[in-house]
Amino acid sequence: RLAVRRLGYEPEVTVLPDPDRPAVLARVRLGGPHDADEHTKLLYAEVERRRTHRGAFTAMDVPDRLIDAFVHEAPAEGARLIIVRSDTDRRVIAALTQAAQDRQTQDRLSSLELRRWSTPPGSTRREGVGPGGYPAETEWTFPHFAQRDFAQGHSWGSEPTDPIQRSPGLIALLTTMNDDRIDWIAAGQSLQRILLHASAYGVSAAFHTQALEFPHLRAFLSEELCTGEHPQMIMRLGVALTEGTSSRRPLEI
């Protein structure tokens, strides 16, 4: 939709258009001419520039005006962004993330899946997470949010940041009222708006889905921190001194 609007047309979107083809998430057609507004241009410029962060952030706070803007973006797509202010709640989320990460590390299938998505130095693969996308050493923060071991025990990764400047950043939960396919799509579209808006103002995001992959941990988060709504993403937002590299798949038509 964003690309269609940037090209000067209004997108006509049908979500989940074919019950017999569940892999088809949406059908997008070009509508009538429509000039792209400045917000559309701003977000579109970040599509190729935005990168996922997998380390600590600097101690620089995300401005309140940007936080308010991110919170405002989510309902436009049918989701809600909850900013976690309580130190206790932040520690709880960090602890659940660590517990889930520990379980997945011990699980053979989870380890094999992680290995499939990890690319070694010099790889020509255009998918997965390469060594330029994460720090070579764990960047500890308080509270600490566990990262997946994409290096698989090797000494791969980028140079770590200055320990004095390390912060976990702003903790946020993205939620939806219900939890079916239409809500998952809404969460993804909401996440895109937030991430591109953040990138435009120098704010990066780190994702922590480990706890969401265990039903009992996800249910706990829903009841205790999300007022009964369904958490779809746990993320940290902050300012990073450097950005890792990311693979990009080729566009296929």
C-alpha positions as CSV (number, residue, x, y, z in Angstrom):
1,R,0.0,0.0,0.0
2,L,2.8,2.4,0.9
3,A,4.5,1.8,-2.4
4,V,1.3,2.3,-4.4
5,R,0.6,5.6,-2.6
6,R,4.1,6.8,-3.2
7,L,3.6,6.1,-6.9
8,G,0.6,8.4,-6.9
9,Y,-2.3,6.0,-6.7
10,E,-4.8,5.0,-4.1
11,P,-4.4,1.3,-3.2
12,E,-7.5,-1.0,-3.2
13,V,-6.8,-3.8,-0.8
14,T,-8.7,-7.0,-0.1
15,V,-7.3,-8.8,2.9
16,L,-7.5,-12.7,2.8
17,P,-9.3,-12.6,-0.5
18,D,-9.4,-16.4,-1.2
19,P,-10.4,-18.9,1.5
20,D,-9.1,-21.7,-0.7
21,R,-5.6,-20.1,-0.9
22,P,-4.8,-19.2,2.8
23,A,-1.2,-18.2,1.8
24,V,-2.6,-15.3,-0.2
25,L,-2.7,-12.6,2.5
26,A,-4.0,-9.7,0.4
27,R,-4.8,-8.6,-3.1
28,V,-3.7,-5.1,-4.0
29,R,-5.0,-3.2,-7.0
30,L,-4.2,0.3,-8.3
31,G,-7.0,2.7,-7.6
32,G,-7.5,6.2,-8.9
33,P,-4.7,8.8,-9.0
34,H,-3.8,10.3,-5.6
35,D,-0.9,12.6,-4.7
36,A,1.4,11.2,-2.1
37,D,1.4,13.3,1.1
38,E,4.5,14.1,3.0
39,H,4.0,11.3,5.6
40,T,3.8,8.7,2.8
41,K,7.0,10.1,1.3
42,L,8.7,10.1,4.7
43,L,7.9,6.4,5.4
44,Y,8.6,5.2,1.9
45,A,12.1,6.6,2.1
46,E,12.9,4.4,5.0
47,V,11.9,1.0,3.4
48,E,15.4,0.2,2.2
49,R,17.2,2.1,5.0
50,R,15.6,0.6,8.1
51,R,17.6,-2.2,9.9
52,T,16.8,-4.4,12.9
53,H,19.1,-3.7,15.9
54,R,20.3,-6.7,18.0
55,G,22.4,-5.0,20.7
56,A,22.2,-2.3,23.4
57,F,21.2,1.2,22.7
58,T,22.8,4.4,23.8
59,A,21.7,6.2,26.9
60,M,19.9,8.8,24.7
61,D,16.2,8.9,25.4
62,V,13.6,8.6,22.7
63,P,11.8,12.0,22.7
64,D,8.3,12.1,24.1
65,R,6.9,13.5,20.9
66,L,8.1,10.5,18.9
67,I,6.8,8.1,21.5
68,D,3.4,9.8,21.2
69,A,3.6,9.5,17.4
70,F,4.4,5.8,17.5
71,V,1.5,5.2,19.9
72,H,-0.7,7.1,17.5
73,E,0.4,5.1,14.5
74,A,-0.7,1.7,15.9
75,P,-4.5,2.1,16.0
76,A,-4.5,3.3,12.3
77,E,-4.0,-0.4,11.5
78,G,-6.1,-2.0,14.2
79,A,-3.4,-2.6,16.9
80,R,-2.2,-0.9,20.1
81,L,1.3,0.0,21.2
82,I,1.8,-0.2,25.0
83,I,4.8,1.6,26.4
84,V,6.2,-0.2,29.4
85,R,7.2,2.4,32.0
86,S,7.3,0.4,35.2
87,D,10.7,-0.9,36.2
88,T,9.1,-4.0,37.7
89,D,7.2,-4.8,34.4
90,R,10.3,-4.2,32.4
91,R,12.2,-6.7,34.6
92,V,9.4,-9.2,34.3
93,I,9.4,-9.0,30.5
94,A,13.2,-9.4,30.5
95,A,13.0,-12.4,32.8
96,L,10.4,-14.1,30.6
97,T,12.5,-13.4,27.5
98,Q,15.5,-15.0,29.2
99,A,13.5,-18.1,30.4
100,A,12.1,-18.6,26.9
101,Q,15.5,-18.2,25.3
102,D,17.0,-20.8,27.7
103,R,14.3,-23.3,26.8
104,Q,14.8,-22.7,23.0
105,T,18.6,-23.1,23.3
106,Q,18.0,-26.5,24.8
107,D,15.5,-27.5,22.1
108,R,16.9,-29.3,19.1
109,L,14.3,-28.1,16.6
110,S,14.6,-24.5,17.7
111,S,18.4,-24.7,17.4
112,L,18.2,-26.2,13.9
113,E,15.8,-23.5,12.8
114,L,18.1,-20.8,14.1
115,R,21.0,-22.3,12.3
116,R,19.1,-22.3,9.0
117,W,18.6,-18.5,9.4
118,S,22.2,-17.8,10.4
119,T,24.7,-17.1,7.6
120,P,28.5,-17.3,8.1
121,P,31.0,-14.7,7.0
122,G,31.4,-14.5,3.2
123,S,28.0,-16.1,2.5
124,T,26.2,-15.0,-0.7
125,R,22.8,-15.9,0.7
126,R,20.3,-13.0,0.5
127,E,18.2,-14.1,3.4
128,G,18.8,-14.7,7.1
129,V,21.0,-12.9,9.6
130,G,24.6,-12.4,8.7
131,P,27.5,-11.6,11.1
132,G,27.1,-7.8,10.4
133,G,23.7,-7.9,12.0
134,Y,24.6,-8.5,15.6
135,P,27.5,-7.7,18.0
136,A,30.3,-10.2,18.5
137,E,30.0,-10.0,22.3
138,T,26.9,-9.8,24.4
139,E,26.0,-6.1,25.2
140,W,24.7,-6.4,28.7
141,T,22.0,-3.9,29.9
142,F,19.8,-3.7,33.0
143,P,17.4,-5.2,32.7
144,H,18.9,-7.5,30.1
145,F,16.9,-8.8,27.1
146,A,18.3,-12.0,25.7
147,Q,19.3,-12.1,22.1
148,R,19.4,-15.2,19.9
149,D,22.8,-16.7,19.3
150,F,23.1,-16.2,15.5
151,A,26.8,-16.8,15.7
152,Q,26.2,-20.4,16.9
153,G,29.2,-20.3,19.3
154,H,31.5,-18.7,16.7
155,S,33.3,-15.4,17.2
156,W,31.2,-13.8,14.4
157,G,29.6,-10.4,14.7
158,S,30.4,-6.7,14.7
159,E,32.4,-4.7,17.2
160,P,30.6,-4.1,20.5
161,T,29.6,-0.7,21.7
162,D,31.0,1.3,24.7
163,P,29.7,-0.4,27.9
164,I,29.1,3.0,29.5
165,Q,26.6,4.0,26.8
166,R,24.6,0.8,27.0
167,S,20.8,1.0,27.6
168,P,18.0,-1.4,26.9
169,G,16.0,1.5,25.5
170,L,12.2,1.9,25.6
171,I,10.3,-1.3,26.0
172,A,7.0,-1.7,24.1
173,L,4.3,-4.3,23.5
174,L,2.2,-4.4,20.3
175,T,-1.2,-5.9,20.9
176,T,-4.5,-6.7,19.2
177,M,-8.0,-7.2,20.6
178,N,-8.4,-10.6,19.0
179,D,-5.9,-13.3,17.8
180,D,-6.9,-14.6,14.4
181,R,-5.2,-14.2,11.0
182,I,-6.8,-10.8,10.3
183,D,-5.3,-9.5,13.6
184,W,-1.9,-10.9,12.8
185,I,-1.9,-9.0,9.5
186,A,-3.1,-5.9,11.3
187,A,-0.2,-6.2,13.7
188,G,2.3,-6.6,10.9
189,Q,1.0,-3.5,9.1
190,S,1.0,-1.5,12.4
191,L,4.5,-2.6,13.1
192,Q,5.6,-1.4,9.6
193,R,4.2,2.0,10.2
194,I,5.9,2.3,13.6
195,L,9.3,1.0,12.4
196,L,9.5,3.2,9.3
197,H,8.4,6.3,11.3
198,A,11.0,5.5,14.0
199,S,13.7,5.0,11.4
200,A,13.0,8.4,9.8
201,Y,14.0,10.0,13.1
202,G,17.0,7.9,13.9
203,V,15.3,5.4,16.2
204,S,16.0,1.7,15.8
205,A,14.1,-1.4,17.0
206,A,15.1,-4.7,18.5
207,F,12.7,-7.6,18.6
208,H,12.2,-10.2,21.3
209,T,9.6,-12.8,20.4
210,Q,11.0,-15.7,22.5
211,A,8.3,-15.4,25.2
212,L,5.5,-15.1,22.6
213,E,6.4,-18.5,21.2
214,F,5.4,-20.2,24.5
215,P,1.6,-20.2,24.9
216,H,1.7,-20.1,28.8
217,L,4.2,-17.1,28.8
218,R,2.2,-15.3,26.2
219,A,-1.0,-15.8,28.2
220,F,0.7,-14.4,31.3
221,L,1.8,-11.3,29.4
222,S,-1.8,-10.9,28.0
223,E,-3.4,-11.0,31.4
224,E,-0.8,-9.1,33.5
225,L,0.6,-6.5,31.1
226,C,-1.8,-6.2,28.1
227,T,-5.2,-5.8,29.8
228,G,-6.4,-9.0,28.2
229,E,-5.3,-8.1,24.7
230,H,-3.1,-10.4,22.7
231,P,0.6,-9.5,22.6
232,Q,2.0,-9.8,19.0
233,M,5.4,-8.3,19.4
234,I,7.9,-7.4,22.2
235,M,10.4,-4.8,21.2
236,R,12.9,-2.3,22.4
237,L,13.2,1.2,20.8
238,G,16.2,3.4,21.1
239,V,19.1,5.3,19.5
240,A,22.0,3.2,18.2
241,L,25.4,4.5,17.3
242,T,25.8,2.0,14.5
243,E,23.4,-0.1,12.5
244,G,24.1,-3.6,11.5
245,T,23.8,-4.8,7.9
246,S,20.8,-6.9,6.6
247,S,20.3,-9.2,3.7
248,R,17.6,-8.3,1.2
249,R,15.8,-10.8,-1.0
250,P,15.5,-9.8,-4.7
251,L,12.2,-8.5,-5.8
252,E,10.3,-11.1,-7.8
253,I,7.3,-10.3,-10.0
